[in-house]
């Protein structure tokens, strides 16, 4: 069985041409590979407030319809702030094969290119669909789970329950589609994701006993364990993302094994081949330099700053009185010469007085605050004032109040 797996499309107007190019690459691959199933693991849209007549909605429907002309399509809702309930409109997409959009945990049987809740037909696959778990859903189940951690733990029962149901179909591949965080996953900065949103562990996910766990929510493609995959987003949604972007094509091949309970019978495991296919998305390099920091300023060098084919964004923080020293046109010409396709330079100007005022506030003693304030104004400080400041800080507050009531200082 061959499965096309994509996620986190984040279709939005501002990147519509870039997204269109990447989605067409996915459809072209699907036409060539002829998968038995296509999976979109959440976050079709970048905003839940998408209009039905918008370019984003039309592109999403067109993409899903193109996949439906090739194979059945299974979709789970993604993050509420991105998808909301907008992907439900995909139910109205038309193609040769059907589409299902799961808004709550559900399990389906795929048989003969159609989805069933129950069927006497020979099953081709069991699909367990788990959209982004939300507090609203759990409150609707009785309100017993309120925190992200409680909800994450409560998902163990759902995974195990669907695993038991899938076990009723021996010799049939079981595919789990999940949108959400998994402990140990990495984001594009290379940091391990932990403590964010509702997340589950690999051990919890594996309670379902699926042959493949196809996930969305993390924008960087990665494999966790031997059967869990994040497809990542098919294009670079943020400046500075340099890792490959694309989607997976997974192939499950039956692997006959002696049955655990009876060696004379046969169980079926599945050998997995997973290929990551890159999309033709642009490279977006982001360079941040704070020229008010002497160390960063000394290390900055234009040669080799960007790579061939990069779209570069440069964020410079400079002293306000030195901003005119930065010639945007000259810098842009040099980076284009290095191979950049576009250059966006943004300059943040910082008044020196503002920084010095912060230094006054950050000074640890009253004496130092007075000295910093005088430096800011270019004034000299009377030594007697500094002595008085020292006495004030060294005198207990109760004594100062008593002296104030008596008219003295």
Order of alpha helices (4+ residues) and beta strands (2+ residues): beta-alpha-beta-alpha-beta-beta-beta-beta-beta-alpha-alpha-beta-beta-beta-alpha-beta-beta-beta-beta-beta-beta-alpha-beta-alpha-beta-alpha-alpha-alpha-alpha
